[in-house]
C-alpha cells in the first residue's frame, strides 16, 4: 500500500479525503471552512477604548443569560476587558464590513482610533455599543479562564439591543452577507 493510500480516509466522488496531522496549520485550514458570525468586541472608555473583530462570540446559556468570547491573550483587547470588567458584543451586518476590518487591525488603526466611522453609545456596564448593530449585547465579566494562547471570557448579560438586518459571516478568509 502506498503512503497516499494509507492516509486516505474515504473517497467522495473520486476525490480522496486526506487525514492530516493535528497541528496548528491544519486546524486553521479546517476552521476556515466553518462560517462564523462576525462580532466586534468593544471595551474601555474614552481614549482607553479598544476592541477586536471575532467569530468566537456565542451564547453559553440563555438562562441565566451568559455569553462566551475567546480572546487572544496577546491582543490589545484582553487587558482592557480585564481592566474595565466589561465588554460589548456587537453583532454586525454587511454594512459594517469596513468597521469589522478596522477592529481586525487592518489599516493599522489601534485603540480608540478603531471606533472611527461608527456611531457609538455607552451601555449600562460602560462598554461602547454600536448604535446600528444588528444586535448588541452588554456584558460584565463573570469569569475569565486562561487556556493556552487565549482567554475564555464568560460575560453576564446586563442589556440587549436588537436592531435590524442580518449578521455578517466570515468564512475562508472572506466576509459573506446573509440575505433572506
N, C-alpha and C positions, 0 to 999 in steps of 0.2 A: 504494500500500500504506500503511495507517495505521500509526502508531507502535506500537500494541499488537501488531499482526500481525508487525512486524519483530522484536519481542523474544520472540515465541513460538517455542520450540524445537520442540515437538511437542505433540500433544493426546492425552490419555488419557481415554477415556470422556467426551468433550466438556468436559473440564476443561483449560484451557490451562496449560502449564508455562512460566513466565516466566524468562528469563535475567536475572540481577541483576548489578550491579557487584560486583567483588571487593573489597568494603570490610568493615570490622570488623563492622558491624551485620548484614550479610547472611551473613557467615561464622558469626557466633554463632547466627543463626537456623538455618542449615544444620546446625551441630553439635548443636543442641538435639534434632534428630531422631534422633541416634545415641545409643542407650543405652550407658552405660558402667558398669562395676563400681565400687562405692564402696569406697575405702580411706581409712583415717585414717593420715596420715604423722606419726610421732612422733620427737622428737629432744630431746636435752638431759638434764639430771639435776636432781633436786630442784626448787627454785624457778626454775631456769633452763630448765625443760621448756616446750615449746610443741608445736604441731602444726597440721595442716591437713587438711581433707577434700578428696580429689581423685578424679577419674575417669581420671587420666593415668598411673596405675601399671600397668606392663606388663612382661613379660619381654623383655629384649633378647636373651638367649640362655640355653639350658639347659646347654650345655657349652661354655665354662665358665658356671657359674651367675651370671648378671648380670641386674639389674633396671634399669628406666629409669623415672624420675619427672620430670615437668615441674613446676617450682615458680615462681610469680611472684616475680621478683627483688625487688619491693617488699613482699612478705609478711613477716610476723614470723618465719616458719618458716625461710626460707633462711639468714639469718645464724646461727641456732642449729645447723642441719645443718652449715654451713661450720665453725663454731667447734668442734663436738664430733666432726665427721668420721664421724658415724653417722646412720642413720635406720631406724626400724621401719616396715614396710608392713603395716598391719593391715587385712585384708580383712574387712569387716563384713557382718552379716546384718540382716534386718528388725528384730530385737530391739535393734539398735544405732542406730536412726534418731535418737533424741534425742541420743546421743553424737556422731553424724555432724553434726547441726545445731550442736552446741556447737563442734566443731572447724572448722566452716564459718564461725564467727563470729556465728551467730545467737544472740541473747540477750546479746550484748556481753561474754561471757567471753573473757579473754585469758590467754596464757601457761599457767602451771601450773593455773589455775582451770578450764581446759578438760578436765582429767582427772577432774573430779568425776563420780561416778556410774558409773565403770568400775573394774574390778579390774585392776591392772597388775603386771607383773613386769619385772625387768631382764634384758635379753638379753645375750648374750656380748659384744656391742660396747659395751654400756652403754645402748643405746636402750630406752625403755619399750615393752613389748608388752602388748596387751590379752589378758588371760588367756582369755576366752571368745570370741575372734575366730574366724571361720570358718577363717581361716588367718592366720598372721603370719610375716613374712619379715624377718630381721635382716640389715642390710647395713652395710658401711663404704663411705664414698665412695671410689670408684676414680678418678672423673673428673667434673668439672663444666664444662659447656660453656655459655657465655653467648651467648644469641641473642635479640636484640630485648628484649621485656619479660620473658623467662623464663630460667631456668637449667635445663638438662637435666642431671639428676643420674644418673650411672651408678653403681649400687651393686653391690659384690662381696658375694654372699650368703655369710653365715657360718653361719646356722642357720635352720631352718624348723620352725614348729609348725603342725600340721594339727588343727583342731578339728572341730566338727560344724555342720551346717546348710548353707544356700545363701546365696550372696552377694546383697547388696542392689544394685539397679541404679538409676541416675538417668537420666531422660530427660524432656525437655520441661518442665524446672523442677520435677519431682516424683520422689519415690522410688517404686520398684516392687519388691515382694517376688517372689522367684522360688520356685516350688514345683514339685515333680515330679508 
